[in-house]
């Protein structure tokens, strides 16, 4: 589910919204009231249940080959999303809806020193039509060629991502499991430390 030209999207589990009014979101760092939406590139950030914690990373200009191969994986596309096992059933069963909104009412918003991560409007906005069901969220990822990893704990992966040269976003991380008591590293492919010696004929 992506916006068409001239549109932005707002994702919700409520299919009955007829008018979006600016508000200060409880999880927002912004003090000003906004209507929030996303464009084409950031729509996949919201192919999840609203409260689902997710850690996401993608290749950008300046991403090193080492980071791409180490975190995304060589030949595995340009983007990876990670969730916890405990959210997998919700990911399979949540009914998510998208509202198409007129892009002309919105402007990009970004954190200092970063690229825009959302679109915002400061006046009420009416959808261009009724809510559209997004459908199978796993299938959305598959169709977009986005890896979806299911992990026991998000923090080792997230810590590697934020230290990398990849673009990244973490949403609802306050809902994730606590950090492991003992620091762990993000799993990497096993590399043998020794190799079997060839058999010697006797």
Kinemage of the C-alpha trace (Angstrom):
@kinemage 1
@onewidth
@group {chain A} dominant
@subgroup {mainchain}
@vectorlist {calphas} color= white
{ca unk a 1} P 0.000 0.000 0.000
{ca unk a 2} L 1.633 3.194 -1.253
{ca unk a 3} L 0.335 6.680 -2.025
{ca unk a 4} L -0.402 7.648 -5.601
{ca unk a 5} L 0.976 10.907 -7.089
{ca unk a 6} L -0.538 13.874 -5.265
{ca unk a 7} L -1.323 11.801 -2.177
{ca unk a 8} L 0.111 10.953 1.214
{ca unk a 9} L -1.105 8.160 3.465
{ca unk a 10} L -2.223 7.889 7.050
{ca unk a 11} L -2.360 4.352 8.487
{ca unk a 12} L -4.799 3.398 11.237
{ca unk a 13} L -6.587 0.428 12.762
{ca unk a 14} L -9.767 2.557 12.808
{ca unk a 15} L -11.689 2.439 9.503
{ca unk a 16} L -14.286 5.067 10.513
{ca unk a 17} L -12.304 8.342 10.457
{ca unk a 18} L -13.929 11.052 8.327
{ca unk a 19} L -11.792 14.053 9.322
{ca unk a 20} L -8.257 14.363 10.678
{ca unk a 21} L -7.718 17.155 13.207
{ca unk a 22} L -4.227 18.361 14.203
{ca unk a 23} L -3.117 17.025 17.577
{ca unk a 24} L 0.029 16.467 19.595
{ca unk a 25} L 0.733 12.736 19.421
{ca unk a 26} L 1.629 11.158 22.794
{ca unk a 27} L 4.826 9.698 21.316
{ca unk a 28} L 5.812 12.823 19.382
{ca unk a 29} L 8.789 15.049 20.185
{ca unk a 30} L 6.984 17.928 18.478
{ca unk a 31} L 5.083 20.460 20.596
{ca unk a 32} L 2.961 21.734 17.701
{ca unk a 33} L -0.294 20.013 16.753
{ca unk a 34} L -0.186 18.201 13.410
{ca unk a 35} L -2.012 15.783 11.167
{ca unk a 36} L 0.583 13.114 10.392
{ca unk a 37} L 1.055 11.200 7.154
{ca unk a 38} L 3.794 9.543 5.096
{ca unk a 39} L 4.905 9.550 1.497
{ca unk a 40} L 5.941 6.709 -0.796
{ca unk a 41} L 9.365 5.976 0.718
{ca unk a 42} L 8.280 5.862 4.368
{ca unk a 43} L 4.948 4.062 3.923
{ca unk a 44} L 6.550 0.654 4.715
{ca unk a 45} L 7.446 1.960 8.200
{ca unk a 46} L 3.735 1.622 9.015
{ca unk a 47} L 2.901 -1.808 7.611
{ca unk a 48} L 2.591 -2.991 11.206
{ca unk a 49} L 0.101 -3.002 14.077
{ca unk a 50} L 0.160 0.493 15.575
{ca unk a 51} L 1.778 -0.496 18.880
{ca unk a 52} L 4.227 -3.009 17.401
{ca unk a 53} L 7.879 -2.173 18.133
{ca unk a 54} L 9.979 -2.396 14.983
{ca unk a 55} L 13.563 -1.661 13.998
{ca unk a 56} L 14.128 -0.821 10.342
{ca unk a 57} L 17.207 -0.186 8.217
{ca unk a 58} L 17.814 0.557 4.556
{ca unk a 59} L 20.586 1.372 2.147
{ca unk a 60} L 21.179 5.068 1.433
{ca unk a 61} L 23.775 7.077 -0.463
{ca unk a 62} L 26.914 6.685 1.597
{ca unk a 63} L 26.106 3.249 3.007
{ca unk a 64} L 29.291 1.191 3.022
{ca unk a 65} L 29.432 -2.194 1.325
{ca unk a 66} L 30.583 -3.668 4.640
{ca unk a 67} L 27.504 -2.403 6.497
{ca unk a 68} L 25.157 -3.437 3.703
{ca unk a 69} L 26.514 -6.982 3.610
{ca unk a 70} L 26.795 -7.259 7.409
{ca unk a 71} L 23.333 -6.026 8.357
{ca unk a 72} L 21.087 -6.275 5.291
{ca unk a 73} L 22.940 -9.159 3.649
{ca unk a 74} L 24.634 -9.457 0.294
{ca unk a 75} L 22.061 -9.982 -2.440
{ca unk a 76} L 19.161 -9.548 0.019
{ca unk a 77} L 17.709 -6.282 -1.234
{ca unk a 78} L 18.048 -2.784 0.173
{ca unk a 79} L 15.843 -2.843 3.259
{ca unk a 80} L 15.264 -4.962 6.371
{ca unk a 81} L 12.619 -4.725 9.102
{ca unk a 82} L 12.821 -6.556 12.429
{ca unk a 83} L 10.109 -7.412 14.966
{ca unk a 84} L 9.953 -9.630 18.031
{ca unk a 85} L 8.424 -13.116 18.119
{ca unk a 86} L 5.787 -11.887 20.538
{ca unk a 87} L 4.325 -9.595 17.880
{ca unk a 88} L 4.187 -12.099 15.041
{ca unk a 89} L 0.561 -13.158 15.630
{ca unk a 90} L -0.551 -9.515 15.721
{ca unk a 91} L 1.341 -8.873 12.494
{ca unk a 92} L -0.550 -11.745 10.886
{ca unk a 93} L -4.014 -10.844 12.182
{ca unk a 94} L -4.269 -7.048 12.641
{ca unk a 95} L -6.593 -5.321 10.198
{ca unk a 96} L -4.812 -2.155 9.109
{ca unk a 97} L -6.330 0.619 6.995
{ca unk a 98} L -4.867 3.413 4.884
{ca unk a 99} L -6.397 6.822 4.262
{ca unk a 100} L -5.406 8.730 1.132
{ca unk a 101} L -4.940 12.443 1.883
{ca unk a 102} L -4.207 15.387 -0.465
{ca unk a 103} L -0.445 15.934 -0.485
{ca unk a 104} L -0.805 19.669 -1.178
{ca unk a 105} L -1.863 20.293 2.422
{ca unk a 106} L 1.274 18.673 3.858
{ca unk a 107} L 4.930 19.574 4.230
{ca unk a 108} L 7.882 17.344 5.146
{ca unk a 109} L 9.163 17.267 8.712
{ca unk a 110} L 12.566 16.051 9.873
{ca unk a 111} L 14.633 15.776 13.014
{ca unk a 112} L 17.666 18.105 13.122
{ca unk a 113} L 20.403 16.854 10.809
{ca unk a 114} L 18.307 14.086 9.258
{ca unk a 115} L 16.149 13.468 6.224
{ca unk a 116} L 12.354 14.035 6.407
{ca unk a 117} L 10.603 11.100 8.035
{ca unk a 118} L 6.963 12.173 7.741
{ca unk a 119} L 4.563 14.703 6.275
{ca unk a 120} L 2.514 17.063 8.452
{ca unk a 121} L -0.432 19.429 8.075
{ca unk a 122} L -1.476 22.141 10.505
{ca unk a 123} L -5.133 22.330 9.471
{ca unk a 124} L -7.908 19.716 9.492
{ca unk a 125} L -7.803 17.301 6.562
{ca unk a 126} L -10.568 15.237 5.028
{ca unk a 127} L -9.635 11.968 3.311
{ca unk a 128} L -9.944 11.680 -0.438
{ca unk a 129} L -12.081 8.578 0.067
{ca unk a 130} L -12.998 5.902 2.583
{ca unk a 131} L -10.394 3.877 4.415
{ca unk a 132} L -8.786 1.112 2.347
{ca unk a 133} L -7.804 -2.150 4.011
{ca unk a 134} L -4.068 -2.722 3.606
{ca unk a 135} L -4.430 -6.512 3.659
{ca unk a 136} L -1.811 -9.112 4.534
{ca unk a 137} L 1.082 -7.225 6.136
{ca unk a 138} L 3.528 -10.052 5.526
{ca unk a 139} L 2.533 -10.081 1.869
{ca unk a 140} L 3.100 -6.295 1.696
{ca unk a 141} L 6.685 -6.838 2.803
{ca unk a 142} L 7.195 -9.697 0.374
{ca unk a 143} L 5.766 -7.769 -2.581
{ca unk a 144} L 8.043 -4.806 -1.805
{ca unk a 145} L 11.128 -7.023 -1.501
{ca unk a 146} L 11.641 -6.036 2.142
{ca unk a 147} L 13.219 -8.570 4.469
{ca unk a 148} L 11.201 -9.193 7.623
{ca unk a 149} L 13.203 -10.688 10.472
{ca unk a 150} L 11.656 -12.090 13.624
{ca unk a 151} L 13.987 -11.825 16.602
{ca unk a 152} L 13.801 -12.715 20.261
{ca unk a 153} L 15.044 -9.243 21.218
{ca unk a 154} L 15.355 -6.130 19.037
{ca unk a 155} L 18.125 -4.328 20.904
{ca unk a 156} L 21.250 -6.116 19.632
{ca unk a 157} L 20.060 -5.585 16.054
{ca unk a 158} L 19.084 -1.965 16.705
{ca unk a 159} L 22.405 -1.147 18.347
{ca unk a 160} L 24.252 -2.396 15.267
{ca unk a 161} L 21.958 -0.438 12.965
{ca unk a 162} L 22.371 2.932 14.692
{ca unk a 163} L 26.167 2.567 14.595
{ca unk a 164} L 26.109 1.773 10.874
{ca unk a 165} L 25.990 3.890 7.733
{ca unk a 166} L 22.472 2.655 6.919
{ca unk a 167} L 19.368 4.795 7.066
{ca unk a 168} L 17.199 3.653 9.946
{ca unk a 169} L 14.045 4.171 11.958
{ca unk a 170} L 12.836 2.690 15.224
{ca unk a 171} L 9.138 2.970 16.052
{ca unk a 172} L 7.427 2.079 19.343
{ca unk a 173} L 10.711 0.767 20.738
{ca unk a 174} L 9.403 1.560 24.218
{ca unk a 175} L 7.086 -1.431 23.705
{ca unk a 176} L 9.987 -3.789 22.960
{ca unk a 177} L 11.292 -6.350 25.425
{ca unk a 178} L 13.961 -5.013 27.809
{ca unk a 179} L 17.563 -5.134 26.749
{ca unk a 180} L 19.282 -8.451 27.473
{ca unk a 181} L 20.841 -8.532 30.946
{ca unk a 182} L 24.129 -9.633 29.400
{ca unk a 183} L 25.124 -7.624 26.307
{ca unk a 184} L 24.979 -9.705 23.173
{ca unk a 185} L 26.165 -9.058 19.667
{ca unk a 186} L 24.002 -9.006 16.606
{ca unk a 187} L 24.269 -12.536 15.129
{ca unk a 188} L 26.721 -12.826 12.281
{ca unk a 189} L 27.363 -15.781 10.000
{ca unk a 190} L 29.541 -18.347 11.704
{ca unk a 191} L 33.112 -18.418 10.441
{ca unk a 192} L 35.054 -21.640 11.058
{ca unk a 193} L 38.191 -21.163 13.130
{ca unk a 194} L 39.808 -24.336 11.862
{ca unk a 195} L 39.427 -26.585 8.869
{ca unk a 196} L 39.594 -30.382 8.699
{ca unk a 197} L 42.887 -31.733 7.480
{ca unk a 198} L 42.757 -33.927 4.366
{ca unk a 199} L 42.929 -37.633 5.034
{ca unk a 200} L 46.394 -39.098 4.611
{ca unk a 201} L 46.482 -42.603 3.075
{ca unk a 202} L 48.062 -45.213 5.355
